[in-house]
Amino acid sequence: MEASHGSQKQRPHEFPGVSVSNVSCSSDAPSPSTATLRFVPDESGGSPQLQFHREADVGFVVCVDVRTSQLFRLGPGESLCVSERSRCTKEKENSYSSAITLRFRSDSERKAFHCAFEEWKNEVAGASTGSQLENGTLTVLKNKFDDKIEAASAKMYFHYYGQLLHQQNMLQDYVRTGTYYAAVIENRADFLGRVVVDVGAGSGILSLFAAQAGAKHVYAVEASEMAEYAHKLISGNPSLGERITVVKGKVEEAVLPEKADVLISEPMGTLLVNERMLESYVIARDRFLVPNGKMFPTLGRIHMAPFSDEYLYVEIANKALFWQQRNYFGVDLNPLHGSAFQGYFSQPVVDAFDPRLLISPAVCHTLDFTCIKEEELYEIDIPFSFTASVGTRVHGLACWFDVLFNGSSVQRWLTTAPGAPTTHWYQLRCVLSQPLYVMAGQEITGHLRMVAHNAQSYTLYLTMSGCLYLIHLFI
């Protein structure tokens, strides 16, 4: 691996003055524009990148993974680069979702670029089959995100977060946005003169907060088409934007020119871990953060407690009554009632509820983002033990989360707890298909097992007092 990187460094490739169009499917993207094309190795052993540096937009960089790209000749001095590989499960062929037209100043320059592209790609291909170190260890070059997440889920995920409508929904969560702002501004000492990486920057609002706090430079890494809008917003605030560079690409692939003193991100999903963005946050820590660097947020806690809510249980159970009809246009639907009943209870309920429904103090499980390993997020097993405060029917387990911004000056908590100001995350409840009867003082034991899957979510296995319940977390 060292030899491979050494050969890459000895022959850097840069091609200025290339006319580029269709870099983005955003209607607001400038097209065509003049850019400098650069091949950049990944010092951490990942795939090299082809970066597009627009000459008119110094603070905007589009990144293309050489490993997952193809180059085609369109004509004299003109080429087409297609990227963002996904797998077609039926035909088992590669398909490409992004096309970039390149027009060079001469055909000889186009040929030189093609040769350089093939050299870099061949080195990647060699590394992906396994390069041998002196001790005999094989190193494999992979994009972890592509390996973990199915292409259809990733495409839908990035499309969703590429819409201003969704970004507005998050920005208008004033508990969320206000807490982030306070955590940054109240801890100026952590940002002043520091290099910051914004992981999954979205609209770029957190990057702008970091710049307000005096950051030396901020790299806003965003994989969706929202990167175009982030660049537009940041450019519209020039006093701050001159210290911010938008990098369009996955954090697993992005190549940055320097290490970060601070990571900032909003990686939390429903139940903290949904959407599996926390894994990318941890990968960014390992790739970019200097030793003992700051992380905002620093840790997260999943809280849980049993609840009793007869109205919610009846509401869910009644949905399955449709399948008890014996004569639905001459058809008996009852054979499907049991399956429908279980199906309704296998979905979590995401809403805000009255904390008085809880029948025991909550317990919590802590995830320390500064030291947790990515693999530890693949499967999370949380044992619990509660003591019922009243005799009642237990209808399930209620869950919520909070995160800590452990600044040098001020510690700030962002909570989604019941009874606290409501956020767009709300709370989550796993409802039991068969309620448990408990007496006051009775112990309720079990565990919540969360297993990640390739649709960027988790399957929940809830065991309470010896009974196993399966919950599918698709939020």
HUZI-V122445 format. One record per residue. N is the residue number from 1. RES is the residue in one small letter. PSI is psi as a letter, one per 30 degrees, with the letter a starting at -180 (none if undefined). Layout:
n=N res=RES psi=PSI
n=N res=RES psi=PSI
This chain:
n=1 res=m psi=e
n=2 res=e psi=e
n=3 res=a psi=e
n=4 res=s psi=e
n=5 res=h psi=e
n=6 res=g psi=e
n=7 res=s psi=e
n=8 res=q psi=e
n=9 res=k psi=e
n=10 res=q psi=f
n=11 res=r psi=i
n=12 res=p psi=k
n=13 res=h psi=k
n=14 res=e psi=k
n=15 res=f psi=j
n=16 res=p psi=l
n=17 res=g psi=g
n=18 res=v psi=k
n=19 res=s psi=k
n=20 res=v psi=k
n=21 res=s psi=l
n=22 res=n psi=h
n=23 res=v psi=e
n=24 res=s psi=l
n=25 res=c psi=g
n=26 res=s psi=k
n=27 res=s psi=f
n=28 res=d psi=f
n=29 res=a psi=k
n=30 res=p psi=k
n=31 res=s psi=k
n=32 res=p psi=l
n=33 res=s psi=l
n=34 res=t psi=k
n=35 res=a psi=l
n=36 res=t psi=k
n=37 res=l psi=k
n=38 res=r psi=k
n=39 res=f psi=k
n=40 res=v psi=k
n=41 res=p psi=l
n=42 res=d psi=j
n=43 res=e psi=f
n=44 res=s psi=g
n=45 res=g psi=g
n=46 res=g psi=a
n=47 res=s psi=k
n=48 res=p psi=l
n=49 res=q psi=l
n=50 res=l psi=j
n=51 res=q psi=k
n=52 res=f psi=j
n=53 res=h psi=j
n=54 res=r psi=k
n=55 res=e psi=f
n=56 res=a psi=f
n=57 res=d psi=i
n=58 res=v psi=e
n=59 res=g psi=g
n=60 res=f psi=k
n=61 res=v psi=k
n=62 res=v psi=k
n=63 res=c psi=k
n=64 res=v psi=k
n=65 res=d psi=j
n=66 res=v psi=e
n=67 res=r psi=e
n=68 res=t psi=g
n=69 res=s psi=l
n=70 res=q psi=k
n=71 res=l psi=k
n=72 res=f psi=k
n=73 res=r psi=k
n=74 res=l psi=f
n=75 res=g psi=a
n=76 res=p psi=k
n=77 res=g psi=g
n=78 res=e psi=k
n=79 res=s psi=l
n=80 res=l psi=k
n=81 res=c psi=k
n=82 res=v psi=k
n=83 res=s psi=a
n=84 res=e psi=i
n=85 res=r psi=k
n=86 res=s psi=l
n=87 res=r psi=k
n=88 res=c psi=j
n=89 res=t psi=f
n=90 res=k psi=e
n=91 res=e psi=f
n=92 res=k psi=h
n=93 res=e psi=l
n=94 res=n psi=k
n=95 res=s psi=l
n=96 res=y psi=k
n=97 res=s psi=f
n=98 res=s psi=k
n=99 res=a psi=k
n=100 res=i psi=k
n=101 res=t psi=k
n=102 res=l psi=k
n=103 res=r psi=j
n=104 res=f psi=l
n=105 res=r psi=f
n=106 res=s psi=l
n=107 res=d psi=e
n=108 res=s psi=e
n=109 res=e psi=e
n=110 res=r psi=e
n=111 res=k psi=e
n=112 res=a psi=e
n=113 res=f psi=e
n=114 res=h psi=e
n=115 res=c psi=e
n=116 res=a psi=e
n=117 res=f psi=e
n=118 res=e psi=e
n=119 res=e psi=e
n=120 res=w psi=e
n=121 res=k psi=e
n=122 res=n psi=e
n=123 res=e psi=e
n=124 res=v psi=e
n=125 res=a psi=e
n=126 res=g psi=e
n=127 res=a psi=e
n=128 res=s psi=f
n=129 res=t psi=f
n=130 res=g psi=j
n=131 res=s psi=k
n=132 res=q psi=k
n=133 res=l psi=l
n=134 res=e psi=e
n=135 res=n psi=g
n=136 res=g psi=f
n=137 res=t psi=k
n=138 res=l psi=k
n=139 res=t psi=k
n=140 res=v psi=k
n=141 res=l psi=j
n=142 res=k psi=l
n=143 res=n psi=j
n=144 res=k psi=e
n=145 res=f psi=e
n=146 res=d psi=e
n=147 res=d psi=e
n=148 res=k psi=e
n=149 res=i psi=k
n=150 res=e psi=k
n=151 res=a psi=e
n=152 res=a psi=e
n=153 res=s psi=e
n=154 res=a psi=e
n=155 res=k psi=e
n=156 res=m psi=e
n=157 res=y psi=e
n=158 res=f psi=f
n=159 res=h psi=e
n=160 res=y psi=e
n=161 res=y psi=f
n=162 res=g psi=g
n=163 res=q psi=k
n=164 res=l psi=f
n=165 res=l psi=e
n=166 res=h psi=e
n=167 res=q psi=e
n=168 res=q psi=e
n=169 res=n psi=e
n=170 res=m psi=e
n=171 res=l psi=e
n=172 res=q psi=f
n=173 res=d psi=j
n=174 res=y psi=f
n=175 res=v psi=e
n=176 res=r psi=e
n=177 res=t psi=e
n=178 res=g psi=e
n=179 res=t psi=e
n=180 res=y psi=e
n=181 res=y psi=e
n=182 res=a psi=e
n=183 res=a psi=e
n=184 res=v psi=e
n=185 res=i psi=e
n=186 res=e psi=f
n=187 res=n psi=h
n=188 res=r psi=e
n=189 res=a psi=f
n=190 res=d psi=f
n=191 res=f psi=f
n=192 res=l psi=j
n=193 res=g psi=g
n=194 res=r psi=l
n=195 res=v psi=k
n=196 res=v psi=k
n=197 res=v psi=k
n=198 res=d psi=j
n=199 res=v psi=j
n=200 res=g psi=i
n=201 res=a psi=f
n=202 res=g psi=b
n=203 res=s psi=f
n=204 res=g psi=g
n=205 res=i psi=e
n=206 res=l psi=e
n=207 res=s psi=e
n=208 res=l psi=e
n=209 res=f psi=e
n=210 res=a psi=e
n=211 res=a psi=e
n=212 res=q psi=e
n=213 res=a psi=g
n=214 res=g psi=g
n=215 res=a psi=k
n=216 res=k psi=e
n=217 res=h psi=k
n=218 res=v psi=k
n=219 res=y psi=j
n=220 res=a psi=j
n=221 res=v psi=k
n=222 res=e psi=k
n=223 res=a psi=f
n=224 res=s psi=l
n=225 res=e psi=f
n=226 res=m psi=f
n=227 res=a psi=e
n=228 res=e psi=e
n=229 res=y psi=e
n=230 res=a psi=e
n=231 res=h psi=e
n=232 res=k psi=e
n=233 res=l psi=e
n=234 res=i psi=e
n=235 res=s psi=f
n=236 res=g psi=f
n=237 res=n psi=i
n=238 res=p psi=e
n=239 res=s psi=f
n=240 res=l psi=e
n=241 res=g psi=f
n=242 res=e psi=f
n=243 res=r psi=g
n=244 res=i psi=k
n=245 res=t psi=k
n=246 res=v psi=k
n=247 res=v psi=j
n=248 res=k psi=j
n=249 res=g psi=l
n=250 res=k psi=k
n=251 res=v psi=f
n=252 res=e psi=f
n=253 res=e psi=f
n=254 res=a psi=k
n=255 res=v psi=j
n=256 res=l psi=l
n=257 res=p psi=f
n=258 res=e psi=l
n=259 res=k psi=l
n=260 res=a psi=k
n=261 res=d psi=f
n=262 res=v psi=k
n=263 res=l psi=k
n=264 res=i psi=k
n=265 res=s psi=l
n=266 res=e psi=i
n=267 res=p psi=g
n=268 res=m psi=k
n=269 res=g psi=a
n=270 res=t psi=k
n=271 res=l psi=g
n=272 res=l psi=e
n=273 res=v psi=f
n=274 res=n psi=k
n=275 res=e psi=f
n=276 res=r psi=g
n=277 res=m psi=f
n=278 res=l psi=e
n=279 res=e psi=e
n=280 res=s psi=e
n=281 res=y psi=e
n=282 res=v psi=e
n=283 res=i psi=e
n=284 res=a psi=e
n=285 res=r psi=e
n=286 res=d psi=e
n=287 res=r psi=e
n=288 res=f psi=f
n=289 res=l psi=k
n=290 res=v psi=l
n=291 res=p psi=k
n=292 res=n psi=g
n=293 res=g psi=l
n=294 res=k psi=k
n=295 res=m psi=k
n=296 res=f psi=j
n=297 res=p psi=l
n=298 res=t psi=e
n=299 res=l psi=l
n=300 res=g psi=l
n=301 res=r psi=k
n=302 res=i psi=k
n=303 res=h psi=k
n=304 res=m psi=k
n=305 res=a psi=k
n=306 res=p psi=l
n=307 res=f psi=l
n=308 res=s psi=k
n=309 res=d psi=i
n=310 res=e psi=e
n=311 res=y psi=e
n=312 res=l psi=e
n=313 res=y psi=e
n=314 res=v psi=e
n=315 res=e psi=e
n=316 res=i psi=e
n=317 res=a psi=e
n=318 res=n psi=f
n=319 res=k psi=f
n=320 res=a psi=f
n=321 res=l psi=f
n=322 res=f psi=e
n=323 res=w psi=g
n=324 res=q psi=f
n=325 res=q psi=k
n=326 res=r psi=f
n=327 res=n psi=i
n=328 res=y psi=j
n=329 res=f psi=h
n=330 res=g psi=g
n=331 res=v psi=k
n=332 res=d psi=j
n=333 res=l psi=f
n=334 res=n psi=e
n=335 res=p psi=f
n=336 res=l psi=g
n=337 res=h psi=e
n=338 res=g psi=e
n=339 res=s psi=e
n=340 res=a psi=e
n=341 res=f psi=e
n=342 res=q psi=e
n=343 res=g psi=e
n=344 res=y psi=e
n=345 res=f psi=f
n=346 res=s psi=f
n=347 res=q psi=k
n=348 res=p psi=l
n=349 res=v psi=k
n=350 res=v psi=j
n=351 res=d psi=l
n=352 res=a psi=k
n=353 res=f psi=l
n=354 res=d psi=k
n=355 res=p psi=f
n=356 res=r psi=f
n=357 res=l psi=f
n=358 res=l psi=k
n=359 res=i psi=g
n=360 res=s psi=l
n=361 res=p psi=k
n=362 res=a psi=l
n=363 res=v psi=l
n=364 res=c psi=l
n=365 res=h psi=k
n=366 res=t psi=k
n=367 res=l psi=j
n=368 res=d psi=j
n=369 res=f psi=f
n=370 res=t psi=f
n=371 res=c psi=f
n=372 res=i psi=k
n=373 res=k psi=k
n=374 res=e psi=e
n=375 res=e psi=f
n=376 res=e psi=f
n=377 res=l psi=f
n=378 res=y psi=e
n=379 res=e psi=k
n=380 res=i psi=k
n=381 res=d psi=j
n=382 res=i psi=j
n=383 res=p psi=l
n=384 res=f psi=l
n=385 res=s psi=k
n=386 res=f psi=l
n=387 res=t psi=j
n=388 res=a psi=k
n=389 res=s psi=f
n=390 res=v psi=l
n=391 res=g psi=k
n=392 res=t psi=a
n=393 res=r psi=k
n=394 res=v psi=k
n=395 res=h psi=f
n=396 res=g psi=a
n=397 res=l psi=k
n=398 res=a psi=k
n=399 res=c psi=k
n=400 res=w psi=l
n=401 res=f psi=l
n=402 res=d psi=l
n=403 res=v psi=k
n=404 res=l psi=k
n=405 res=f psi=j
n=406 res=n psi=i
n=407 res=g psi=l
n=408 res=s psi=f
n=409 res=s psi=e
n=410 res=v psi=k
n=411 res=q psi=k
n=412 res=r psi=k
n=413 res=w psi=k
n=414 res=l psi=j
n=415 res=t psi=k
n=416 res=t psi=g
n=417 res=a psi=l
n=418 res=p psi=k
n=419 res=g psi=f
n=420 res=a psi=l
n=421 res=p psi=k
n=422 res=t psi=k
n=423 res=t psi=l
n=424 res=h psi=f
n=425 res=w psi=f
n=426 res=y psi=b
n=427 res=q psi=l
n=428 res=l psi=k
n=429 res=r psi=k
n=430 res=c psi=j
n=431 res=v psi=k
n=432 res=l psi=k
n=433 res=s psi=f
n=434 res=q psi=j
n=435 res=p psi=l
n=436 res=l psi=k
n=437 res=y psi=k
n=438 res=v psi=l
n=439 res=m psi=l
n=440 res=a psi=k
n=441 res=g psi=f
n=442 res=q psi=k
n=443 res=e psi=k
n=444 res=i psi=j
n=445 res=t psi=l
n=446 res=g psi=a
n=447 res=h psi=l
n=448 res=l psi=j
n=449 res=r psi=k
n=450 res=m psi=k
n=451 res=v psi=k
n=452 res=a psi=k
n=453 res=h psi=l
n=454 res=n psi=g
n=455 res=a psi=g
n=456 res=q psi=h
n=457 res=s psi=a
n=458 res=y psi=l
n=459 res=t psi=k
n=460 res=l psi=k
n=461 res=y psi=j
n=462 res=l psi=k
n=463 res=t psi=k
n=464 res=m psi=j
n=465 res=s psi=h
n=466 res=g psi=f
n=467 res=c psi=k
n=468 res=l psi=k
n=469 res=y psi=k
n=470 res=l psi=k
n=471 res=i psi=k
n=472 res=h psi=j
n=473 res=l psi=j
n=474 res=f psi=j
n=475 res=i psi=none
